[in-house]
Amino acid sequence: MTTFRREVVRATAALADDGVPSPEADALALAAFVLGSDVADVRRRMVMLDEADAGFLDRYAGLVAERRSRIPLQHLTGRAAFRHLELAVGPGVFVPRPETEFVAGLAIEAAALLDAPVVVDLCTGSGAIALAVADEVPAATVHAVELGREAHAWAARNVAATGLGVELREGDATDAFPELEGSVDVVVSNPPYIPLGMVPLDPEVRDHDPELALYGGSEDGLAIPLAVAARAASLLRPGGLLVMEHADSQGVSLPRALERTGVWADVADHDDLTGRPRATTARRA
């Protein structure tokens, strides 16, 4: 038998050799997943030089090999952390990113200022943003829509598992919730926005995130975001807020495009915690 420390160190080195961006964190997360525990428990076992049994070694080696082939860590564990939540994810749904937690935070801050806000999440994917709003703003009435059938199934699973009050629909964000037109306080969206022809470099994104969640439908990547924003304009009451995630290359082009429509006021762009342009906010005029 070998110690946990030796196996995790070996896994970390192997993942680093294959270009995995966070090899140590992923090696620890996979070990915790196999054990059914957490990273703190893995670190304890490493310090204590605990022995790893054959069952652990076989399963861990298999998962590390899959991660080395750049299958997303979240697909291997079936879960992704998002703000205060742990969500179920896997093939067919966009894995929520840390930068989207910042976008969700903008929507949460706006909704929390109101007594009984109505919030709509367009292009909800796994349901991450909608569920975060429902979790952190209990007074909110939250609606969400997702076009992709597989992604919608993951979102439905997360709504059921969390027990949070999100009204979820399967459908096109550009014509969703006709009964809510003119009555919504906050619309938040992480739409597909990668420009056509720009293929992501990361294999985890390029090979595993659904194309429906990635590409923005035009050379500048703004065709779908602007169509979603147009729907948001119909849903929002006067003074209601749009919060939209975008690529870091769109921090000028998206706000300018929204301003040109004439239906938005107080258009502003916001850098995420890494200092990159990440989200545009705008008020319905």
N, C-alpha and C positions, 0 to 999 in steps of 0.2 A: 504494500500500500504506500501511497505518497501523501504528503500533507496538502491541506487546502492551499496553503501559501504557494507551494511549488506549482500546483495546477493553475492557479489564478495568474501567477507571474508568467508562466508559459503561454497561457491564453492571451494575456496582454501583449506579449511580444509578437505572437503570431498575428493578432489583429492589427498591430501597428505595421508589421511588414506588408500587410495587404491594403494599407491605406485607409483603414477605418478611422474616422476623425477623432473618436474618443475611446481609444482601446481599453484603458484601465476601467473607466466607468462602465463600459459594455461588458467587460469580463466579469466585473463584480455583479452587475445586474443579472447576467445569465446564471451565475452561481446561485444568487439569491432565488431566482425563479425555480431552478432545479430543486433547491432545498425547501421551497415553499415558505421562505422567511424573508429577511430584508438584508440590505447591504451591511447594516451595523452588525448583524449576526455573522455574516461572512467575514468581516474584518476581525471579529472576536475569534473566530475559528482559526484565522490565519495567524493571529498573534499567539494563540495557545498551541499552534502546530498540531491541530486536530487531524486525525487521519480521515481520508476520504474513501468511502467504500466503493466497491466495483460498480454498483448501480449508479452512483453519482458520476463516477469517472466516465462511464459509457455515454450517459445522457448529456453530460456537460461537453464532452468532446464532439458529439454530434451537433449540438447547438453552436459551439464555437466555429465549427467548420462551415455551417450555414451562414453565420455572421461574416466569416471571412469571404464568402462569395457575395457579400454586400446585400443580403436579404436584410431588410430593416429590423433593428432590434425589437421594435414594437410589434412587428409581425410574428417574431419568434416568441415573445412573451404574451402577446395578445392584449397588451394594455399600454396606455399612454397617460402620463400625468399632465393635467391641465389646470393651472391655478390650484384650487383646493380639491379638485376631483381626480379620480382615476377612471379613465374611459376604456371601453373595449374597442379595439381597432384590429384591422387585418386587411387582407387583399380586397381591393375594390373600394377602399375609402382613403381619402387624403389623411395622412398622419398629422395631427395638429402640432404646430411648431411653437417654440418659446416666444417668438416674436408676435404670434397671434394672441398670446396672453396679454400683451400690451394693448392690442386693438380691443380685446374684450374689456380691458380695464377702462378704456375711454367710454365705452358704452355703459358700463356699470356705473361709472362716476356720474354720467349724465342722468341715468335712470334713477339713481339714488337721491337726486335732488327733488324728485317729484313724489307726490303722495301715493298715487296708484298708477304708475306708468304702464303704458302699452308698448311693448318692444317686439320688433319683428327681426328675425335673423334670416336673410336671404342667402341661399347657397350654404346651408348649414353643415354639410359634410357629415362628420361623426356626431354632430350636435354640440360640439365643444362650446362655442360662444353662447348659444342659447341656454345651455345648461348652466354655464358659469353665471349668466345674468340671473337665472331663476334661483340659483344657490345663494348668491350674494345680495340680491335685492328681492327679498321674500314678498314684498308688496306688488311686484311686477306681474303683469299678465304677459306671458311670453309665447310667441308663435314662431314657427320655423318651417322652412321648406327646403327640400333637396330633390334635384332632378334625377340623379343616378340611382338606379334601383338597388344596387349592392350597398352604396353609401347610405341610402335611406334605411335599409335594413339594419346597418350598424347603429345609426342614430336612434332608431326605434328600440333597439336593444339597450342603448345607454339611457334613454328616457325611462324605460321600464326598470332598469337596474338601480338608477338613482332615486326613483320615485319623485323626481322634481316635476313641477307643473308646467311642462312645455307641450303646447298643442302642435303636433308635428304632421306635416303633409308631404306627400310625394308629388312633385310637379315642377313646372318651370317658374323660376324666380321672377321672370319678366311679366307674368300676368297673375301672380299669386295673390290670394286674400282680397278678392274684389269687395267683400263685405266690410273691409277695414279702411277703405279709401277715405282719406281726409281725417282720420281719427288716431293715427299712431304717433307716439311721442318720440321714439327712437327707432331708427332702422340701422342695423349693423350688418356688414357683409364682408366676407373674405372670398371674393369671386375669383374665377380663373383669370390670370392677368399676364402670363408669360407671352411675350410677342411670338407670333408664328415664325418658325424658322430658327428660333433660339432654343436649342435642346439643352436641358439642364446637365451640368457636368457630373453631379453626384449620382452614382448608380442607384442609390436608394430612392431618389426622386424619379429619375429618368425611366427606370425599369419597373418600378413598383407602384408609384402613385398613379391613379387613373388619369388618363389624358383629359377627360371631361373636367377635372378639377384644376388643370394646369394652364391650358392655353386660352388666351384672351380673345381669339377670333379675328385678329388683325395684325398687321406688321408692327404696330406700336403696342399691341396687347390691350388696348383700351375699348375695343368694340363691345365686349361682354360687360366689363365694368360700367360703361356708360349706359348700356341698356338696363342694367340692374339699378343704376342711379335714377334713371327715368321712372322706373317702377316705384322706387323709394319716394320720389317727388309726388307721385299720385297717392301713396299711402300716408305720408306725413301730414299732420295738421300744420297750419302756418306757425312757424317758429320751431317746429320739430327738427330733430337732429339726425343727420346721416353720418355714420362712421364707416369708412371703407378702407380696407387694407389694400396695399399696392406694392409693386416691386420697388426696390430702392432707386431704380432708374426713372421712376414715374412721379417723383415728388414734386416736380414742376408741371409736367404735362397733364396729369389728372386734375389738379386744382384749376389750371387754366381752362381745360375742357369743360369743367363744371361751371365756371364763371361765364363762359360763352353762351351757355343755355339760357341765362337770364332768369332762372327759377331758384337760384341759390344765393344766399347772403352769408357773410361772415365765413367765407371759405378759408380754411387754414390747413397747413400740413404739419405733421408731428413726427419727430425722430423717435425711434425706439431706444431701448436702453443701451444699445451698442452705438448709438449716434447716427444710425442710418435712417433716411426717410422711410416711413412705414405706413402711415395712415393719413387720410384726408377727412376732415370734418366739415360739414356745411349745414347751414340752417335753411329750412324751407321758407322762401320769401312769402 
